Amino acid sequence: MRVKLIDPSAFTPPYDRALAAALAAAGAEVELITSDFLYGLVPPAEGYRVSLDFYRRTTRRAAGRAGRAHVRRMRKVSEHVPDMLRLRRGLDREPAGPDPLVTHYQWLTIPDLDRHLLSRRRPRVMTAHYILPLAPSRAARNRARRVFERMDAVIAHSRGGAERLVSEVGLPADRVRVIPHGTFDYLTRQPEELMLPPELNPGRREASARGPVILFFGLLRPYKGIDTLIEACGALDGGGEAPPELWIVGNPRMDLTELRRDAERIGIPVRWVTRFIEDEEIPEIMRQADLVVLPYHDGEQSGVLYTGIAFGKAMVVSDVGGIGEVAREHGVARVVPPGDAEALAAALAELTADEAARAALAERSAAAATGSFSWSRIAAQTLDLYRELAG
């Protein structure tokens, strides 16, 4: 089986590379066609080829310097159509060979345009990492349908996502498949690990001197419910020698002024690390966390969820998209309604006070990491789909 995994803008390099490595380990000949990722290191290629065929001039100019984002976007747009046409020509010219060839799109950078630029090579598969907003307009549903209907199969990471592809996007049910998102277990095997950032460990305190740590991790965006989390933590008991701590760690994509002001008013310590977090920093941050919290207002899936599972962490998550579905079915997290600070506060209060309850959630996370969400299992399901379509 020959597989071309395609993610032009490198939107999800950890997922792309984990899937590529798992497919290669299962015997497939895999090429990942993408662009250079400018925001940190990516997992090394293990058993597969990487072709950085997109936005080469833009990424070359941007390497080593921040640059202006709008300038990079303009340059990227100027390269996009020629790069998509080059990809199409290359795929169309691929020899038939004894093994079937599958093109598997992870993302399309400009979906309304790119659906006209796809290769004629079949079968085509696409992973629906993001399907639709919470209350989509008819125009949004139509745009999604026009893209997804060009595929021979569309993969959703949850049954809820699959149901939305059928009921809201309008795809035939037999064209939609559910294959879980795998854990980001490569983060647990970093060759070099860094100590906790000093912002999280003032005075280099021993972990035993801290209260339970509640961790929000990932890009800081409005829809991720940091405001709800801070409000919920305001209801926690800040008395005693070792009260709970809230750690908010990630690169901001929003103004934090009001959130910081709110955080100063609550009774427990709030520690911030507001920058890009290198992979080598993640293991120690995750291991020191007692609870990982995803208080999202919206979302289909989250890499943070699968990082928490990889590290065997107890979690509290909002009931949005496939996140709540995963938590309920595998028992890896307490589930609360999105935007409900009172329910979130109750879950946090119970779990910060009950070490045994946290341990039970953590044990189920660890089991899920080597079971349903292991990449070997996901690769087997994906290859079964490829073979069915090729046959």
Order of alpha helices (4+ residues) and beta strands (2+ residues): beta-alpha-beta-beta-alpha-alpha-beta-alpha-beta-alpha-beta-alpha-beta-beta-alpha-beta-alpha-beta-alpha-beta-alpha-beta-alpha-beta-alpha-alpha-alpha
